[in-house]
């Protein structure tokens, strides 16, 4: 462990006892040359209770192939970062040991921020994000030549979704060599930097520049956030809009709406945010690209949430997965419920002795395919869990690709084994759909067999569009237009309507006869126990 003092800053740099003379000694020497005073401590003599007295901790494993084996030490590092402490962690076998089964799952996720280990020997370090402070300030990094002689020299991995890959490898672009985790959106400084290599395996001048950038980044003073975001989120058809959780990303600033649906998230840094609104039993609302300026509250962010209906189909095929057969095997499961999809989860339970051989894809009744598992996980056994609440979708594609489709029909799961010597079976899989009432109508019907809101055409429009809908029997229908804040704009239909298909024109005016502004509007149909909503865009 090294304590450093430069220009009044006290820094703490840790190394494990397994590699006390090689990479850690070079890191110490480089820090001294950069102007820091360095003092060494061992894990046996250090007191984790003192770690928060310093600006950051540096753990060095070098090329040790059995790093961080001490459970108490791992727990102390986890507690340090959970309490807001800063960390630089270095070592070429940390990701592999932590992510491989049984590994150190919580340490891997919360300290290293590694989702999946990919490779050992991976080429030279390359810059993935040249704008990040770790790669650009005070030194503009280029490629750094690496030598490889043993497993401890390099790891290549996939970061967790809350972390950032700033450097990757020349032989495996897209697999990280340096991962950064930032616990708030201030770009000037972050909390954790992970070097996925032995410091000595890299060309010395490049390593020293990367080290200096990292120290500057971890110790940079963060500004006080003075911006904010405000707006209104409404629950469709409700008078009370309270209890909606509104969260901004990155950073996770959060608040809860009041009865009118008003919200304000405070203490945000200047930057661009995604704002998400959630409430159990309702759809998720999302506003992207919300720009916050320092010292200002960005207002007018509006969303509407809709009641969610759920449906599920499952299959238990107990289907053998043939070894080294890229053509793979298929299983289908039919969903009878006809919903317009807003969200999907997919459960997979398969046994296999090396899931790094496998590709798993799901295809919707409308033919959209998403790759759930893409030969990741290396030598781990089995895939069991829900994508993407428990398991992460590898891609290409994401489960949000199914949004807007009809859930009814045949869903298909495909599993392919792409290397030899390992076998398994697909035991069970399920598709769970969240959505609303269907909006599509079978062709050729004079009178529909069910209520339908068939959408609007043209869409986008200026200034006139037609709304199409249908009834299976005579009855009362209400067809109303709302803005994004949930305010009623125009009542198109409110009364008795004959069975059959109908259209009604909206001319872009409100109930008072005034033209409305360009933007997104929602047409809501209610009849008997049926309710459905369709979006329309007015462009002027």
Buried (B, 14 or more C-beta within 10 A) or exposed (E): BBBBBBEEBBBBBBBBEBBBEBBBBBBBEBBEEBEBEBEBBEBEEBEBEEBBEBBBBBBBBBBBBEBBEEEEBBBBBBBBBEEEBBBBBBBBBBBBBBBBEEBBEEBBBBBBBBBBBBBBBBBBBBBBBEEBBBBBBEBEBEBBEBEBEBBBBBBBBBBBEBBBBBBBBBBBEEBBBBBBBBBBBBBBBBBBBBBBBBBBBBBEEBBBBBBBBBBBBBBBEEEEBBBBBBBBBBBBBEEEBBEBBBBBBBBEBEBEBBEBBBBBBEEBBBBEBEBBBBBEEBBBBEBEEBEBEEEEBBEEBBBBBBBBBBBBBEBEBEBEBBBEEEEBBBBBBEBEBBBBBBBBBBBBBBBBBBBBBBBBBBBBBEEBEBBBBBBBBBEBBBBBBEBBEEBBBBEEBBBBBBBBBBBBBEBBBBBBBBEEEBBBBBBBBBBBBBBBBBBBBEEEBEEBEBBBBBBBEEBEBEBEBBBBBBBBEEBEBBBBBBBBBBEEBBEBBEEEBEBBBBEBEBEBBBEEEEEBEEEEBBBBBBBEEBBBBBBBBBEE
